Amino acid sequence: MAATTLIGQLRRRLLQLLAGVVVLILSVVLLLRFINPPTTAFMASYTLAHPDRPVQQEWVALEAISPSMRLAVIASEDQRFPHHWGVDVSAIQQAVSEYYEGGDLRGASTITQQTAKNLFLWNGRSLVRKVMEAGLALSLETLWSKSRVLEVYLNIAEFGPGIYGVEAASLAYFGVPARQLSPNQAARLAAVLPNPKVLNAANASPYVLNRASWIRQQMVRLKAQNYLQAL
């Protein structure tokens, strides 16, 4: 009887702790709807690994970012962005199925999931992190608007070693602010997002040029569908 009572108490304590953690996370997410995050998990990790190299980032409002850049990241990273609730269920199911069949756990991440990962989590392909990422993405979609998700993503995404956010990337690679990015420049920046530590938007490799060309084609197609107006 005493053992059963102790187990019951531990279970209640664990549930209370879990509920407290959930409330804390949701409170932080709600706060970040109105306040720009001063840093992210990815930026903090970079600073710890490179204490002698300051992070390059400058926050800008969504309206101060070229429409071409906004469209380029949607074309490149998540063409269903205006329509989903933070996760692409079919893509996740396929990725998990491939993982259990012995393959690597690939991304299958929406823009919202990438925003959640960059803000709160760590890099890697573990199943635990993917589950946490999906849960956080759902909370972002519930408490934020689509435009806020896109604004935060464009300001915290890594575009090169120590270069975070589109304003810093635009200045570093093209010498112009984000509001002046051309469609071709925007496509190049979006093209490096899969591997920003290796790929370079200014000194573009054949891979970056080919991917940027594909992104430009997708931008033209999506623009015809008024994707930005859907936000």
C-alpha angles and dihedrals in degrees: 000000000000091000091050091050091049092050090050092051092048090049091052092047091050092050091048091050091048091049090050092052091049092050091048093050093047090048091053091047091050091048091052089057087074104023124058111238111253090213142346138227090257094050091047090051091051092049092051091050095044108029091165095055115070119217115254111222137135120181118228131177118253090249089059092059120088113257086229090062093048090051093044095059091047091049091047104037112021123005091177092055097116092050111041132076097238101290134064099223097192092050091048092049091052092047092050091046091053090048093054089047089061102268129123118276102251127201110258085167126156122215088261092053091048089051091052092047095049092047102045114006143051136258118266143085105258120141091232092057092047091054092049090046092053092049093050091047091056090051091050092051090048097048102030135054121244090250091054091051090051093045093052093044093052090049098049105031114115113243098171141344104317092350112120127175131021096266093059091042093050092051094043098048105027107016094236133103118256093257090064099050114131121222091257093049091047091051091051092052091049090048093063096052095094091062111006094165090065107023122074125203095203101041091039120194120216088261092055092046092050093046091046089052090053090047091052090054090051091047091056091050095047093045088059087057092050093237095169091054088057088067 
